[in-house]
């Protein structure tokens, strides 16, 4: 083979390699975009189905603490004691 034939073959190989690289890059970008869209949809659904009940529970908890501050403090102290005992691994 002559040097010019080898050079032409090398150029052809580089061109094909660049084309494959560009195609792979475009497909990867499309996959990332699709994945992002799916993740956003799932997050919105979770926010709708979990967020609203969670806000309701938080509102009820706030209301309870405002109406029963001493009971709330006693409960918090009790939970703190239990966590402390569990952390020491002595029951």
C-alpha positions as CSV (number, residue, x, y, z in Angstrom):
1,X,0.0,0.0,0.0
2,X,1.2,3.5,-0.7
3,X,1.5,6.2,1.8
4,X,-1.3,8.2,0.3
5,X,-3.7,5.2,0.5
6,X,-2.8,4.7,4.1
7,X,-3.3,8.4,4.8
8,X,-6.7,8.3,3.1
9,X,-7.7,5.2,5.1
10,X,-6.6,6.9,8.3
11,X,-8.7,10.0,7.5
12,X,-11.7,7.8,6.6
13,X,-11.3,6.0,9.9
14,X,-11.1,9.3,11.9
15,X,-14.2,10.6,10.1
16,X,-16.2,7.5,10.9
17,X,-14.9,7.6,14.5
18,X,-16.0,11.2,14.9
19,X,-19.4,10.4,13.5
20,X,-19.9,7.5,15.9
21,X,-18.7,9.7,18.8
22,X,-21.2,12.5,17.8
23,X,-24.1,10.0,17.5
24,X,-23.2,8.5,20.9
25,X,-23.1,12.0,22.4
26,X,-26.4,12.9,21.0
27,X,-28.0,9.7,22.3
28,X,-26.5,10.2,25.7
29,X,-27.9,13.8,25.9
30,X,-31.3,12.6,24.8
31,X,-31.2,9.9,27.5
32,X,-30.3,12.4,30.1
33,X,-33.1,14.7,29.1
34,X,-35.6,11.9,29.1
35,X,-34.4,10.7,32.5
36,X,-34.6,14.3,33.8
37,X,-38.2,14.6,32.6
38,X,-39.2,11.3,34.2
39,X,-37.5,12.3,37.5
40,X,-39.4,15.6,37.5
41,X,-42.7,13.9,36.8
42,X,-42.1,11.4,39.7
43,X,-41.1,14.3,42.0
44,X,-44.3,16.2,41.1
45,X,-46.4,13.1,41.7
46,X,-44.7,12.5,45.1
47,X,-45.1,16.1,46.1
48,X,-48.8,15.9,45.3
49,X,-49.5,12.6,47.0
50,X,-47.1,12.8,49.9
51,X,-46.6,16.6,50.4
52,X,-50.3,17.4,51.0
53,X,-50.8,14.8,53.7
54,X,-47.5,15.6,55.3
55,X,-48.4,19.3,55.5
56,X,-51.7,18.3,57.1
57,X,-49.9,16.2,59.7
58,X,-47.4,19.1,60.4
59,X,-50.3,21.5,60.8
60,X,-52.0,19.1,63.3
61,X,-48.7,18.7,65.2
62,X,-48.3,22.5,65.4
63,X,-51.9,22.9,66.6
64,X,-51.4,20.2,69.3
65,X,-48.2,21.8,70.6
66,X,-49.9,25.2,70.8
67,X,-52.9,23.8,72.7
68,X,-50.8,21.5,74.9
69,X,-47.3,22.9,75.4
70,X,-46.5,21.1,78.7
71,X,-47.5,17.7,77.3
72,X,-45.4,18.4,74.2
73,X,-42.4,19.3,76.3
74,X,-42.9,16.2,78.4
75,X,-43.2,14.0,75.3
76,X,-40.0,15.5,73.9
77,X,-38.1,14.9,77.1
78,X,-39.3,11.3,77.2
79,X,-38.2,10.7,73.6
80,X,-34.9,12.3,74.4
81,X,-34.4,10.0,77.4
82,X,-35.2,7.0,75.3
83,X,-32.8,8.0,72.5
84,X,-30.1,8.6,75.1
85,X,-30.6,5.2,76.6
86,X,-30.6,3.6,73.2
87,X,-27.4,5.4,72.3
88,X,-25.7,4.1,75.4
89,X,-27.0,0.7,74.6
90,X,-28.2,0.2,78.2
91,X,-31.9,-0.3,78.7
